[in-house]
């Protein structure tokens, strides 16, 4: 059994090689999205949403850390973020400011991602299969992303709670249990796996989310190995770039641009072909 779908692997490479103009447009759109998102996101202590989030987060963690110093080990294990909010108006203020900053950042990211990345996925889909009109495709892409956006918000919130718990327990000298770390990893895998399948089903099936879960579970032996292979390729490339950064940041950036973005385009085509083959066989 060809678990890595070598035929589709090779077809995706041929599509990449035979459509240089379309590939260039997709890569350019992906780069523009990354630049615009980076501008909106900002950076810690500088600008953008991330600047504000880090500003509020540092104050919030400082306040909770100071509060944690007064807690015994037994109390620290039982304390929740909500009890601290009830007891301390200043902690509550920065907690709600954090929530507001996360919410606004999430909404902006949702619209930016759905529009720009939806356009990239649409152009990618045109290379491998029949697609609906651009307008209909983007509409469906926005709808499909509602679920993945909400799950991603949960991912962010759980990550924040995990950081908060780590801060409290660290002050009391006890290790942070790995439960939430495991949950975070599982959740991001679910989002990436089923989200990618849902994108490949836009314009091909009705009830896309339901079909994505159905196909993803029913054909997990057919899809997940290829998904894992794609993740492995990105991870390998990431480690190579980290290694190159030890010698020259400029070379690392150059190699990154000419390898990561083409790999993204190829990976989409690879996924479209695999899901298309599975759906065509019933």
C-alpha positions as CSV (number, residue, x, y, z in Angstrom):
1,X,0.0,0.0,0.0
2,X,1.3,3.4,-1.0
3,X,0.7,5.3,2.2
4,X,2.6,8.4,1.0
5,X,0.7,8.6,-2.3
6,X,3.9,8.8,-4.5
7,X,1.8,9.3,-7.6
8,X,0.2,12.4,-6.1
9,X,3.6,13.5,-4.7
10,X,5.0,13.4,-8.2
11,X,1.9,15.0,-9.8
12,X,2.2,17.9,-7.3
13,X,5.8,18.4,-8.4
14,X,4.9,18.4,-12.1
15,X,2.1,20.9,-11.4
16,X,4.6,23.1,-9.6
17,X,7.1,22.9,-12.5
18,X,4.6,23.4,-15.3
19,X,2.8,26.5,-13.9
20,X,5.6,28.9,-13.0
21,X,3.4,32.0,-13.5
22,X,0.6,30.8,-11.3
23,X,3.1,29.5,-8.7
24,X,4.8,32.9,-8.6
25,X,1.4,34.7,-8.0
26,X,0.6,32.3,-5.1
27,X,4.0,32.7,-3.5
28,X,3.8,36.5,-3.9
29,X,0.4,36.5,-2.2
30,X,1.7,34.3,0.6
31,X,4.6,36.6,1.2
32,X,2.4,39.7,1.2
33,X,0.1,38.0,3.7
34,X,3.1,37.3,6.0
35,X,4.3,40.9,5.7
36,X,0.8,42.4,6.4
37,X,0.2,40.0,9.2
38,X,3.6,40.8,10.7
39,X,2.8,44.5,10.6
40,X,-0.6,44.0,12.3
41,X,0.8,41.6,14.8
42,X,3.8,43.7,15.7
43,X,6.4,42.6,18.2
44,X,6.9,42.6,22.0
45,X,7.7,46.0,23.5
46,X,7.4,47.7,20.1
47,X,4.1,48.0,18.2
48,X,1.0,46.3,17.0
49,X,-1.3,43.9,18.9
50,X,1.6,41.9,20.2
51,X,3.2,44.9,21.7
52,X,0.0,45.7,23.7
53,X,-0.6,42.1,24.6
54,X,2.9,41.8,26.0
55,X,2.6,45.1,27.9
56,X,-0.6,43.9,29.6
57,X,0.7,40.4,30.0
58,X,3.9,41.5,31.8
59,X,1.9,43.7,34.2
60,X,-0.6,40.9,34.8
61,X,2.0,38.2,35.4
62,X,3.9,40.6,37.7
63,X,0.8,41.2,39.8
64,X,-0.1,37.5,39.9
65,X,3.5,36.6,40.8
66,X,3.5,39.0,43.7
67,X,0.2,37.6,44.9
68,X,1.6,34.0,44.5
69,X,4.5,34.8,46.9
70,X,1.9,35.1,49.7
71,X,0.4,31.7,48.9
72,X,1.2,28.4,50.6
73,X,2.0,25.4,48.3
74,X,-1.4,23.8,49.0
75,X,-3.3,27.1,48.3
76,X,-1.2,27.7,45.1
77,X,-2.3,24.3,43.7
78,X,-5.9,25.2,44.2
79,X,-6.0,28.9,43.2
80,X,-7.7,29.8,40.0
81,X,-7.3,32.9,37.8
82,X,-11.0,33.7,38.6
83,X,-10.5,33.8,42.3
84,X,-7.5,36.2,41.9
85,X,-9.7,38.4,39.7
86,X,-12.4,38.5,42.3
87,X,-9.9,39.4,45.0
88,X,-7.8,42.0,43.2
89,X,-9.4,44.8,41.0
90,X,-6.0,45.6,39.5
91,X,-5.5,42.0,38.4
92,X,-9.0,42.0,37.0
93,X,-8.4,45.2,35.0
94,X,-5.3,43.8,33.2
95,X,-7.0,40.4,32.7
96,X,-9.9,42.0,30.9
97,X,-7.5,44.2,28.9
98,X,-5.7,41.1,27.8
99,X,-9.0,39.4,26.8
100,X,-10.0,42.5,24.7
101,X,-6.5,42.7,23.0
102,X,-6.7,39.0,22.2
103,X,-10.2,39.3,20.9
104,X,-9.4,42.2,18.6
105,X,-6.2,40.6,17.4
106,X,-8.1,37.4,16.8
107,X,-10.9,39.1,14.7
108,X,-8.3,41.0,12.6
109,X,-6.3,37.8,12.1
110,X,-9.5,35.9,11.1
111,X,-10.5,38.4,8.4
112,X,-6.9,38.9,7.2
113,X,-6.2,35.2,7.0
114,X,-9.5,34.2,5.5
115,X,-9.3,36.8,2.7
116,X,-5.6,36.5,1.8
117,X,-4.9,32.9,2.5
118,X,-8.3,32.0,1.0
119,X,-7.1,33.6,-2.2
120,X,-3.9,31.6,-2.1
121,X,-5.8,28.3,-1.5
122,X,-8.2,29.3,-4.4
123,X,-5.3,29.8,-6.8
124,X,-3.8,26.5,-5.6
125,X,-7.1,24.7,-6.1
126,X,-7.4,25.9,-9.7
127,X,-4.2,24.1,-10.5
128,X,-5.5,20.7,-9.4
129,X,-9.3,20.6,-9.7
130,X,-12.4,22.5,-10.8
131,X,-13.3,25.2,-8.4
132,X,-16.3,27.5,-7.9
133,X,-16.1,31.2,-8.6
134,X,-13.6,33.2,-6.6
135,X,-16.5,34.9,-4.8
136,X,-18.2,31.7,-3.8
137,X,-14.8,30.1,-2.8
138,X,-13.9,33.0,-0.5
139,X,-17.4,32.9,1.1
140,X,-17.0,29.2,1.9
141,X,-13.5,29.8,3.1
142,X,-14.7,32.4,5.6
143,X,-17.5,30.1,6.8
144,X,-15.2,27.1,7.2
145,X,-12.7,29.1,9.2
146,X,-15.2,30.1,11.8
147,X,-14.7,26.7,13.5
148,X,-11.0,26.6,13.1
149,X,-10.8,30.2,14.4
150,X,-12.8,29.3,17.5
151,X,-10.6,26.3,18.2
152,X,-7.5,28.4,17.7
153,X,-8.9,30.9,20.2
154,X,-9.3,28.0,22.7
155,X,-5.7,27.0,21.8
156,X,-4.5,30.6,22.7
157,X,-6.6,30.7,25.9
158,X,-5.4,27.3,27.1
159,X,-1.8,28.4,26.4
160,X,-2.3,31.5,28.4
161,X,-3.9,29.6,31.3
162,X,-1.0,27.1,31.2
163,X,1.5,30.0,31.4
164,X,-0.4,31.5,34.3
165,X,-0.4,28.2,36.1
166,X,3.3,27.8,35.4
167,X,4.0,31.2,37.0
168,X,1.9,30.4,40.1
169,X,3.4,27.0,40.6
170,X,7.0,28.2,39.9
171,X,6.7,30.7,42.7
172,X,5.7,27.9,45.0
173,X,8.5,25.6,43.9
174,X,6.4,22.9,42.3
175,X,6.6,21.6,38.7
176,X,3.8,22.4,36.2
177,X,1.8,19.2,35.3
178,X,2.1,18.3,31.6
179,X,-1.6,17.8,31.0
180,X,-2.3,21.2,29.4
181,X,0.9,20.9,27.3
182,X,-0.4,17.6,25.8
183,X,-3.8,19.1,25.2
184,X,-2.3,22.1,23.3
185,X,-0.3,19.8,21.1
186,X,-3.3,17.5,20.3
187,X,-5.5,20.5,19.6
188,X,-3.1,22.2,17.1
189,X,-2.7,18.8,15.3
190,X,-6.5,18.5,15.1
191,X,-6.8,22.1,13.7
192,X,-4.1,21.6,11.1
193,X,-5.2,18.1,10.0
194,X,-9.0,18.6,9.7
195,X,-8.6,22.2,8.7
196,X,-6.4,21.3,5.7
197,X,-8.9,18.6,4.6
198,X,-11.8,21.1,4.9
199,X,-9.9,23.6,2.6
200,X,-9.4,20.9,0.0
201,X,-13.2,20.1,0.1
202,X,-14.3,23.7,-0.6
203,X,-16.3,23.6,-3.9
204,X,-16.2,19.8,-3.9
205,X,-18.7,18.9,-1.2
206,X,-21.6,20.3,0.8
207,X,-21.4,20.4,4.6
208,X,-17.7,20.8,4.4
209,X,-16.9,20.6,8.1
210,X,-18.9,17.5,8.6
211,X,-17.3,15.9,5.6
212,X,-13.9,16.9,6.7
213,X,-14.2,15.1,10.0
214,X,-15.9,12.1,8.3
215,X,-13.2,11.8,5.6
216,X,-10.4,12.6,8.0
217,X,-11.4,9.9,10.5
218,X,-12.6,7.3,7.9
219,X,-9.5,7.7,5.7
220,X,-7.0,8.5,8.5
221,X,-4.7,5.7,7.2
222,X,-4.8,7.2,3.7
223,X,-4.3,10.9,4.7
224,X,-2.4,11.1,8.0
225,X,0.9,9.5,6.7
226,X,1.0,12.1,3.9
227,X,0.1,14.8,6.4
228,X,2.9,13.6,8.7
229,X,5.3,13.5,5.8
230,X,4.5,17.1,5.0
231,X,5.0,18.2,8.6
232,X,8.3,16.4,8.7
233,X,9.5,18.2,5.5
234,X,8.6,21.6,7.1
235,X,10.3,20.6,10.4
236,X,13.4,19.4,8.6
237,X,13.6,22.6,6.6
238,X,13.1,24.6,9.8
239,X,16.0,22.9,11.5
240,X,18.2,23.5,8.5
241,X,17.3,27.2,8.6
242,X,18.1,27.4,12.3
243,X,21.5,25.8,11.6
244,X,22.2,28.3,8.8
245,X,21.3,31.2,11.1
246,X,24.3,30.3,13.2
247,X,26.5,31.3,10.2
248,X,24.5,34.1,8.5
249,X,21.0,35.5,9.1
250,X,21.0,36.9,5.6
251,X,21.7,33.4,4.0
252,X,19.1,31.9,6.3
253,X,16.4,34.4,5.2
254,X,17.3,34.0,1.5
255,X,17.2,30.2,1.7
256,X,14.0,30.4,3.7
257,X,12.2,32.5,1.2
258,X,13.2,30.3,-1.8
259,X,12.3,27.1,-0.1
260,X,9.5,27.5,2.5
261,X,7.0,29.3,0.2
262,X,7.4,26.9,-2.7
263,X,7.1,24.0,-0.3
264,X,3.8,25.5,1.0
265,X,2.4,25.7,-2.6
266,X,3.5,22.1,-3.3
267,X,2.0,20.9,0.0
268,X,-1.4,22.4,-0.9
269,X,-1.3,20.8,-4.3
270,X,-0.3,17.4,-2.8
271,X,-3.2,17.6,-0.3
272,X,-5.7,18.6,-3.0
273,X,-4.7,15.6,-5.1
274,X,-4.9,13.2,-2.2
275,X,-8.3,14.3,-1.0
276,X,-9.5,14.6,-4.5
277,X,-8.5,10.9,-5.2
278,X,-10.3,9.8,-2.0
279,X,-13.5,11.7,-2.6
280,X,-13.6,10.6,-6.3
281,X,-13.5,6.9,-5.1
282,X,-16.4,7.5,-2.8
